[in-house]
Amino acid sequence: MSDPFSTLIPDARRFLSELADNNTREWFLDRRPSYEEKLKAPATALLDIIAADLGPGTETKLFRPHRDVRFSKDKTPYHTHLHMLWSLPTDSKPRPALFFGIGLDYVSVGVGVMGFDKTALPVWRAAVDGDLGADLQAELDRLSSSGMRVGEPELKRVPAPYDKDHSHGALLRRKSLSVWYDLEEAEFASPLAAIRTTHQKLGPLLGSFEAIF
């Protein structure tokens, strides 16, 4: 059975490639009907289908194409990527999310928490300081060895009061945690299947977030 979103990735990349060469408000507005038909409409439908898979309480987001240029030297008005997010229906705070992104040089599915706030960060560090840290690191190693891409820790040093040579130092140096699967070109015609499969594979990681938060 063919994927109902088999043309989304090639259509999005074609539009985004042209946008990269003509990143002006005038060019985008002239082609907004194409953006609405080829990118926004199928992305919105994909968000709805995956949200139904994930269950009641799932929140969705299609990131807007406009860039915030107020404090940026780069004044080009539009992003050259198409990003989607599902906030998962869990009781943990912060809520982990499922991501799907199409860029000019990547197509990726990911799961994680993009940032631990000031309330969540000490909870995270206390959890990974103990036995849960060993289990979580083992799961991340397993995912990495299976071809998943694990985001790098943000801090260069283990934060106080933890020992600089702590056995779970890599986890303590994190201010977020995300794991990604980068689609091969042969998978571009099946984004729905790729999202579903990746979410299933990352189930144990999601369980760890729920256990911590």
CYANA upper distance limits for C-alpha pairs under 8 A (distance plus 0.5 A):
  2 SER  CA      6 SER  CA      7.79
  2 SER  CA    190 SER  CA      8.14
  3 ASP  CA    189 ALA  CA      7.27
  3 ASP  CA    190 SER  CA      5.76
  3 ASP  CA    191 PRO  CA      7.88
  3 ASP  CA    192 LEU  CA      7.10
  3 ASP  CA    193 ALA  CA      7.91
  4 PRO  CA    192 LEU  CA      8.32
  5 PHE  CA     42 PRO  CA      7.46
  5 PHE  CA     46 LEU  CA      8.14
  5 PHE  CA    189 ALA  CA      7.64
  5 PHE  CA    190 SER  CA      7.35
  5 PHE  CA    191 PRO  CA      7.08
  5 PHE  CA    192 LEU  CA      7.30
  6 SER  CA    188 PHE  CA      7.55
  6 SER  CA    189 ALA  CA      4.58
  6 SER  CA    190 SER  CA      6.11
  6 SER  CA    191 PRO  CA      7.49
  7 THR  CA     11 ASP  CA      6.35
  7 THR  CA    189 ALA  CA      7.00
  8 LEU  CA     12 ALA  CA      6.36
  8 LEU  CA     38 LYS  CA      7.45
  8 LEU  CA     39 LEU  CA      7.22
  8 LEU  CA     42 PRO  CA      7.34
  8 LEU  CA     43 ALA  CA      8.25
  8 LEU  CA    189 ALA  CA      8.48
  9 ILE  CA     13 ARG  CA      6.54
  9 ILE  CA    102 ILE  CA      7.30
  9 ILE  CA    188 PHE  CA      6.66
  9 ILE  CA    189 ALA  CA      7.90
  9 ILE  CA    191 PRO  CA      8.34
 10 PRO  CA     14 ARG  CA      6.54
 10 PRO  CA    188 PHE  CA      8.10
 11 ASP  CA     15 PHE  CA      6.77
 11 ASP  CA     38 LYS  CA      6.72
 11 ASP  CA     39 LEU  CA      7.72
 12 ALA  CA     16 LEU  CA      6.47
 12 ALA  CA     38 LYS  CA      7.40
 12 ALA  CA     39 LEU  CA      6.29
 12 ALA  CA     82 LEU  CA      7.90
 12 ALA  CA    102 ILE  CA      7.86
 13 ARG  CA     17 SER  CA      6.33
 13 ARG  CA    102 ILE  CA      7.82
 13 ARG  CA    103 GLY  CA      7.30
 13 ARG  CA    104 LEU  CA      6.50
 14 ARG  CA     18 GLU  CA      6.88
 15 PHE  CA     19 LEU  CA      6.62
 15 PHE  CA     35 TYR  CA      8.00
 16 LEU  CA     20 ALA  CA      6.55
 16 LEU  CA     80 THR  CA      5.70
 16 LEU  CA     81 HIS  CA      7.06
 16 LEU  CA    103 GLY  CA      8.21
 16 LEU  CA    104 LEU  CA      7.48
 17 SER  CA     21 ASP  CA      7.19
 17 SER  CA     80 THR  CA      7.90
 17 SER  CA    104 LEU  CA      7.15
 18 GLU  CA     22 ASN  CA      6.80
 19 LEU  CA     23 ASN  CA      5.67
 19 LEU  CA     27 TRP  CA      8.31
 19 LEU  CA     28 PHE  CA      7.83
 19 LEU  CA     80 THR  CA      7.26
 20 ALA  CA     80 THR  CA      6.66
 22 ASN  CA     27 TRP  CA      6.91
 23 ASN  CA     27 TRP  CA      7.47
 23 ASN  CA     28 PHE  CA      7.85
 23 ASN  CA     76 THR  CA      6.52
 23 ASN  CA     77 PRO  CA      7.19
 23 ASN  CA     78 TYR  CA      7.00
 24 THR  CA     28 PHE  CA      6.86
 24 THR  CA     76 THR  CA      7.28
 24 THR  CA     77 PRO  CA      6.89
 24 THR  CA     78 TYR  CA      8.16
 25 ARG  CA     29 LEU  CA      6.55
 25 ARG  CA     77 PRO  CA      7.15
 26 GLU  CA     30 ASP  CA      6.72
 27 TRP  CA     31 ARG  CA      6.96
 28 PHE  CA     32 ARG  CA      6.24
 31 ARG  CA     35 TYR  CA      7.01
 32 ARG  CA     36 GLU  CA      6.59
 33 PRO  CA     37 GLU  CA      6.65
 34 SER  CA     38 LYS  CA      6.22
 34 SER  CA     39 LEU  CA      8.18
 35 TYR  CA     39 LEU  CA      5.72
 35 TYR  CA     40 LYS  CA      6.74
 36 GLU  CA     40 LYS  CA      5.26
 36 GLU  CA     41 ALA  CA      6.32
 37 GLU  CA     41 ALA  CA      5.98
 37 GLU  CA     42 PRO  CA      7.95
 38 LYS  CA     42 PRO  CA      7.20
 39 LEU  CA     43 ALA  CA      6.46
 39 LEU  CA     82 LEU  CA      8.35
 40 LYS  CA     44 THR  CA      6.49
 41 ALA  CA     45 ALA  CA      6.81
 42 PRO  CA     46 LEU  CA      6.56
 43 ALA  CA     47 LEU  CA      6.66
 43 ALA  CA     62 LEU  CA      7.91
 43 ALA  CA     84 MET  CA      8.04
 44 THR  CA     48 ASP  CA      6.85
 44 THR  CA     62 LEU  CA      7.57
 45 ALA  CA     49 ILE  CA      6.81
 46 LEU  CA     50 ILE  CA      6.73
 46 LEU  CA    192 LEU  CA      7.87
 47 LEU  CA     51 ALA  CA      6.49
 47 LEU  CA     60 THR  CA      6.86
 47 LEU  CA     61 LYS  CA      8.21
 47 LEU  CA     62 LEU  CA      8.41
 47 LEU  CA     84 MET  CA      7.78
 47 LEU  CA     85 LEU  CA      8.29
 47 LEU  CA     86 TRP  CA      7.92
 48 ASP  CA     52 ALA  CA      6.72
 48 ASP  CA     60 THR  CA      8.27
 49 ILE  CA     53 ASP  CA      6.98
 50 ILE  CA     54 LEU  CA      6.75
 50 ILE  CA    196 ARG  CA      8.20
 51 ALA  CA     55 GLY  CA      6.73
 51 ALA  CA     56 PRO  CA      8.39
 51 ALA  CA     58 THR  CA      6.28
 51 ALA  CA     59 GLU  CA      7.83
 51 ALA  CA     60 THR  CA      7.63
 51 ALA  CA     86 TRP  CA      7.44
 52 ALA  CA     56 PRO  CA      7.83
 54 LEU  CA     58 THR  CA      7.06
 54 LEU  CA     88 LEU  CA      7.58
 54 LEU  CA     89 PRO  CA      7.76
 55 GLY  CA     89 PRO  CA      7.41
 56 PRO  CA     89 PRO  CA      7.30
 57 GLY  CA     88 LEU  CA      7.94
 57 GLY  CA     89 PRO  CA      5.43
 58 THR  CA     86 TRP  CA      6.96
 58 THR  CA     87 SER  CA      6.15
 58 THR  CA     88 LEU  CA      5.67
 58 THR  CA     89 PRO  CA      5.36
 59 GLU  CA     86 TRP  CA      6.08
 59 GLU  CA     87 SER  CA      5.50
 59 GLU  CA     88 LEU  CA      7.46
 59 GLU  CA     89 PRO  CA      8.26
 60 THR  CA     84 MET  CA      8.08
 60 THR  CA     85 LEU  CA      6.18
 60 THR  CA     86 TRP  CA      5.04
 60 THR  CA     87 SER  CA      6.81
 61 LYS  CA     84 MET  CA      6.28
 61 LYS  CA     85 LEU  CA      5.59
 61 LYS  CA     86 TRP  CA      6.98
 62 LEU  CA     82 LEU  CA      8.49
 62 LEU  CA     83 HIS  CA      6.74
 62 LEU  CA     84 MET  CA      5.20
 62 LEU  CA     85 LEU  CA      7.07
 63 PHE  CA     82 LEU  CA      7.66
 63 PHE  CA     83 HIS  CA      6.09
 63 PHE  CA     84 MET  CA      6.65
 63 PHE  CA     85 LEU  CA      8.46
 65 PRO  CA     78 TYR  CA      5.96
 65 PRO  CA     79 HIS  CA      5.86
 65 PRO  CA     80 THR  CA      8.32
 65 PRO  CA     81 HIS  CA      8.31
 65 PRO  CA     82 LEU  CA      7.95
 66 HIS  CA     77 PRO  CA      6.36
 66 HIS  CA     78 TYR  CA      5.08
 66 HIS  CA     79 HIS  CA      6.68
 67 ARG  CA     76 THR  CA      8.07
 67 ARG  CA     77 PRO  CA      5.89
 67 ARG  CA     78 TYR  CA      5.62
 67 ARG  CA     79 HIS  CA      6.37
 68 ASP  CA     72 SER  CA      8.24
 68 ASP  CA     77 PRO  CA      8.18
 69 VAL  CA     73 LYS  CA      8.01
 69 VAL  CA     74 ASP  CA      7.36
 69 VAL  CA     75 LYS  CA      6.00
 69 VAL  CA     76 THR  CA      8.07
 69 VAL  CA     77 PRO  CA      7.58
 80 THR  CA    103 GLY  CA      7.10
 80 THR  CA    104 LEU  CA      7.64
 81 HIS  CA    101 GLY  CA      7.65
 81 HIS  CA    102 ILE  CA      6.11
 81 HIS  CA    103 GLY  CA      4.90
 81 HIS  CA    104 LEU  CA      7.38
 82 LEU  CA    101 GLY  CA      6.28
 82 LEU  CA    102 ILE  CA      5.63
 82 LEU  CA    103 GLY  CA      7.02
 83 HIS  CA     99 PHE  CA      7.95
 83 HIS  CA    100 PHE  CA      6.40
 83 HIS  CA    101 GLY  CA      4.89
 83 HIS  CA    102 ILE  CA      6.86
 84 MET  CA     99 PHE  CA      6.29
 84 MET  CA    100 PHE  CA      5.67
 84 MET  CA    101 GLY  CA      6.75
 85 LEU  CA     97 ALA  CA      7.11
 85 LEU  CA     98 LEU  CA      6.24
 85 LEU  CA     99 PHE  CA      5.11
 85 LEU  CA    100 PHE  CA      6.98
 86 TRP  CA     97 ALA  CA      5.93
 86 TRP  CA     98 LEU  CA      5.56
 86 TRP  CA     99 PHE  CA      6.95
 87 SER  CA     95 ARG  CA      6.93
 87 SER  CA     96 PRO  CA      6.79
 87 SER  CA     97 ALA  CA      4.91
 87 SER  CA     98 LEU  CA      7.05
 88 LEU  CA     95 ARG  CA      6.89
 88 LEU  CA     96 PRO  CA      6.48
 88 LEU  CA     97 ALA  CA      5.87
 88 LEU  CA     98 LEU  CA      7.48
 89 PRO  CA     95 ARG  CA      8.22
 90 THR  CA     95 ARG  CA      6.97
 90 THR  CA     96 PRO  CA      8.43
 90 THR  CA    210 GLU  CA      7.77
 91 ASP  CA     95 ARG  CA      7.82
 91 ASP  CA    210 GLU  CA      7.81
 92 SER  CA     96 PRO  CA      8.32
 92 SER  CA    209 PHE  CA      7.65
 92 SER  CA    210 GLU  CA      5.83
 92 SER  CA    212 ILE  CA      8.43
 92 SER  CA    213 PHE  CA      5.35
 93 LYS  CA    120 ALA  CA      7.93
 93 LYS  CA    213 PHE  CA      6.20
 94 PRO  CA    113 VAL  CA      7.63
 94 PRO  CA    116 PHE  CA      7.62
 94 PRO  CA    117 ASP  CA      8.49
 94 PRO  CA    120 ALA  CA      7.46
 94 PRO  CA    213 PHE  CA      7.62
 95 ARG  CA    113 VAL  CA      7.47
 96 PRO  CA    111 VAL  CA      7.48
 96 PRO  CA    112 GLY  CA      5.61
 96 PRO  CA    113 VAL  CA      5.30
 96 PRO  CA    206 LEU  CA      7.73
 96 PRO  CA    209 PHE  CA      7.70
 97 ALA  CA    111 VAL  CA      6.14
 97 ALA  CA    112 GLY  CA      6.06
 97 ALA  CA    113 VAL  CA      6.81
 98 LEU  CA    109 VAL  CA      7.93
 98 LEU  CA    110 GLY  CA      6.26
 98 LEU  CA    111 VAL  CA      5.04
 98 LEU  CA    112 GLY  CA      7.32
 98 LEU  CA    199 HIS  CA      7.90
 99 PHE  CA    108 SER  CA      8.40
 99 PHE  CA    109 VAL  CA      6.03
 99 PHE  CA    110 GLY  CA      5.44
 99 PHE  CA    111 VAL  CA      6.60
100 PHE  CA    107 VAL  CA      8.10
100 PHE  CA    108 SER  CA      6.27
100 PHE  CA    109 VAL  CA      5.08
100 PHE  CA    110 GLY  CA      7.01
100 PHE  CA    195 ILE  CA      7.94
101 GLY  CA    106 TYR  CA      8.20
101 GLY  CA    107 VAL  CA      6.15
101 GLY  CA    108 SER  CA      5.81
101 GLY  CA    109 VAL  CA      7.08
102 ILE  CA    106 TYR  CA      6.63
102 ILE  CA    107 VAL  CA      5.06
102 ILE  CA    108 SER  CA      7.22
103 GLY  CA    107 VAL  CA      6.58
106 TYR  CA    182 ASP  CA      7.45
106 TYR  CA    183 LEU  CA      8.29
107 VAL  CA    182 ASP  CA      6.35
107 VAL  CA    183 LEU  CA      6.16
108 SER  CA    180 TRP  CA      6.92
108 SER  CA    181 TYR  CA      6.06
108 SER  CA    182 ASP  CA      4.94
108 SER  CA    183 LEU  CA      6.39
109 VAL  CA    180 TRP  CA      6.09
109 VAL  CA    181 TYR  CA      5.72
109 VAL  CA    182 ASP  CA      7.06
109 VAL  CA    183 LEU  CA      8.21
109 VAL  CA    194 ALA  CA      8.14
109 VAL  CA    195 ILE  CA      6.64
109 VAL  CA    198 THR  CA      7.40
110 GLY  CA    178 SER  CA      7.12
110 GLY  CA    179 VAL  CA      5.91
110 GLY  CA    180 TRP  CA      4.61
110 GLY  CA    181 TYR  CA      6.65
110 GLY  CA    198 THR  CA      8.12
110 GLY  CA    199 HIS  CA      8.40
111 VAL  CA    178 SER  CA      6.09
111 VAL  CA    179 VAL  CA      6.08
111 VAL  CA    180 TRP  CA      7.17
111 VAL  CA    199 HIS  CA      7.77
111 VAL  CA    202 LEU  CA      7.66
111 VAL  CA    206 LEU  CA      8.35
112 GLY  CA    176 SER  CA      8.28
112 GLY  CA    177 LEU  CA      6.01
112 GLY  CA    178 SER  CA      4.59
112 GLY  CA    179 VAL  CA      6.85
112 GLY  CA    206 LEU  CA      8.10
113 VAL  CA    176 SER  CA      6.21
113 VAL  CA    177 LEU  CA      6.00
113 VAL  CA    178 SER  CA      6.62
114 MET  CA    176 SER  CA      5.62
114 MET  CA    177 LEU  CA      6.80
114 MET  CA    178 SER  CA      7.15
115 GLY  CA    175 LYS  CA      6.37
115 GLY  CA    176 SER  CA      4.94
115 GLY  CA    177 LEU  CA      7.97
116 PHE  CA    120 ALA  CA      5.73
116 PHE  CA    121 LEU  CA      5.60
116 PHE  CA    124 TRP  CA      8.43
116 PHE  CA    175 LYS  CA      6.04
116 PHE  CA    176 SER  CA      6.08
117 ASP  CA    121 LEU  CA      6.35
118 LYS  CA    122 PRO  CA      7.80
119 THR  CA    123 VAL  CA      7.68
120 ALA  CA    124 TRP  CA      6.62
120 ALA  CA    213 PHE  CA      8.01
121 LEU  CA    125 ARG  CA      6.77
121 LEU  CA    175 LYS  CA      7.38
122 PRO  CA    126 ALA  CA      6.58
123 VAL  CA    127 ALA  CA      6.71
123 VAL  CA    212 ILE  CA      7.77
123 VAL  CA    213 PHE  CA      7.69
124 TRP  CA    128 VAL  CA      6.75
124 TRP  CA    212 ILE  CA      7.10
124 TRP  CA    213 PHE  CA      8.10
125 ARG  CA    129 ASP  CA      6.46
125 ARG  CA    171 LEU  CA      8.31
125 ARG  CA    172 LEU  CA      6.16
126 ALA  CA    130 GLY  CA      7.66
127 ALA  CA    131 ASP  CA      8.46
127 ALA  CA    132 LEU  CA      6.75
127 ALA  CA    133 GLY  CA      7.17
127 ALA  CA    212 ILE  CA      6.69
128 VAL  CA    132 LEU  CA      6.07
128 VAL  CA    133 GLY  CA      4.24
128 VAL  CA    134 ALA  CA      7.94
128 VAL  CA    136 LEU  CA      8.30
128 VAL  CA    168 HIS  CA      7.39
128 VAL  CA    171 LEU  CA      7.13
128 VAL  CA    172 LEU  CA      7.39
129 ASP  CA    133 GLY  CA      6.43
129 ASP  CA    168 HIS  CA      7.06
129 ASP  CA    172 LEU  CA      7.89
130 GLY  CA    134 ALA  CA      7.87
131 ASP  CA    135 ASP  CA      7.18
132 LEU  CA    136 LEU  CA      6.54
133 GLY  CA    137 GLN  CA      6.52
133 GLY  CA    168 HIS  CA      6.75
133 GLY  CA    171 LEU  CA      7.79
134 ALA  CA    138 ALA  CA      6.67
134 ALA  CA    168 HIS  CA      7.47
135 ASP  CA    139 GLU  CA      6.82
136 LEU  CA    140 LEU  CA      6.74
136 LEU  CA    205 LEU  CA      8.02
136 LEU  CA    208 SER  CA      7.45
137 GLN  CA    141 ASP  CA      6.61
137 GLN  CA    168 HIS  CA      8.16
137 GLN  CA    171 LEU  CA      8.03
138 ALA  CA    142 ARG  CA      6.68
139 GLU  CA    143 LEU  CA      6.69
139 GLU  CA    204 PRO  CA      8.20
139 GLU  CA    205 LEU  CA      7.69
140 LEU  CA    144 SER  CA      6.57
140 LEU  CA    150 VAL  CA      7.73
140 LEU  CA    205 LEU  CA      8.48
141 ASP  CA    145 SER  CA      6.64
142 ARG  CA    146 SER  CA      6.77
143 LEU  CA    147 GLY  CA      7.13
143 LEU  CA    148 MET  CA      5.86
143 LEU  CA    149 ARG  CA      8.26
143 LEU  CA    150 VAL  CA      8.47
144 SER  CA    148 MET  CA      5.25
144 SER  CA    149 ARG  CA      6.37
144 SER  CA    150 VAL  CA      6.97
147 GLY  CA    181 TYR  CA      7.81
148 MET  CA    179 VAL  CA      7.10
148 MET  CA    180 TRP  CA      6.07
148 MET  CA    181 TYR  CA      5.53
148 MET  CA    182 ASP  CA      8.01
149 ARG  CA    179 VAL  CA      6.14
149 ARG  CA    180 TRP  CA      5.36
149 ARG  CA    181 TYR  CA      6.66
149 ARG  CA    182 ASP  CA      8.17
150 VAL  CA    177 LEU  CA      8.35
150 VAL  CA    178 SER  CA      6.72
150 VAL  CA    179 VAL  CA      5.00
150 VAL  CA    180 TRP  CA      6.76
151 GLY  CA    177 LEU  CA      6.94
151 GLY  CA    178 SER  CA      6.02
151 GLY  CA    179 VAL  CA      6.60
151 GLY  CA    180 TRP  CA      8.26
152 GLU  CA    174 ARG  CA      8.29
153 PRO  CA    170 ALA  CA      7.03
153 PRO  CA    171 LEU  CA      7.73
153 PRO  CA    173 ARG  CA      5.98
153 PRO  CA    174 ARG  CA      4.95
153 PRO  CA    175 LYS  CA      7.51
153 PRO  CA    176 SER  CA      8.02
153 PRO  CA    177 LEU  CA      8.34
154 GLU  CA    173 ARG  CA      6.84
154 GLU  CA    174 ARG  CA      5.98
154 GLU  CA    175 LYS  CA      6.64
154 GLU  CA    176 SER  CA      8.26
155 LEU  CA    173 ARG  CA      5.38
155 LEU  CA    174 ARG  CA      6.87
155 LEU  CA    175 LYS  CA      8.15
156 LYS  CA    173 ARG  CA      7.39
157 ARG  CA    164 LYS  CA      7.50
157 ARG  CA    173 ARG  CA      6.94
158 VAL  CA    162 TYR  CA      7.13
158 VAL  CA    163 ASP  CA      7.60
158 VAL  CA    164 LYS  CA      5.79
158 VAL  CA    165 ASP  CA      8.35
158 VAL  CA    166 HIS  CA      8.21
158 VAL  CA    169 GLY  CA      6.23
158 VAL  CA    170 ALA  CA      8.14
158 VAL  CA    172 LEU  CA      6.57
158 VAL  CA    173 ARG  CA      5.78
159 PRO  CA    164 LYS  CA      8.14
159 PRO  CA    172 LEU  CA      7.54
159 PRO  CA    173 ARG  CA      7.22
162 TYR  CA    166 HIS  CA      7.29
164 LYS  CA    169 GLY  CA      7.67
165 ASP  CA    169 GLY  CA      7.18
168 HIS  CA    172 LEU  CA      6.91
169 GLY  CA    173 ARG  CA      6.63
170 ALA  CA    174 ARG  CA      7.36
181 TYR  CA    198 THR  CA      7.47
183 LEU  CA    187 GLU  CA      6.49
183 LEU  CA    188 PHE  CA      7.44
183 LEU  CA    194 ALA  CA      8.12
184 GLU  CA    188 PHE  CA      7.46
187 GLU  CA    191 PRO  CA      7.46
187 GLU  CA    194 ALA  CA      7.85
190 SER  CA    194 ALA  CA      6.78
191 PRO  CA    195 ILE  CA      6.62
192 LEU  CA    196 ARG  CA      6.81
193 ALA  CA    197 THR  CA      6.50
194 ALA  CA    198 THR  CA      6.48
195 ILE  CA    199 HIS  CA      6.61
196 ARG  CA    200 GLN  CA      6.79
197 THR  CA    201 LYS  CA      6.79
198 THR  CA    202 LEU  CA      6.71
199 HIS  CA    203 GLY  CA      6.88
202 LEU  CA    206 LEU  CA      7.00
203 GLY  CA    207 GLY  CA      6.79
204 PRO  CA    208 SER  CA      6.91
205 LEU  CA    209 PHE  CA      7.12
206 LEU  CA    210 GLU  CA      6.95
207 GLY  CA    211 ALA  CA      6.70
208 SER  CA    212 ILE  CA      6.71
209 PHE  CA    213 PHE  CA      6.50
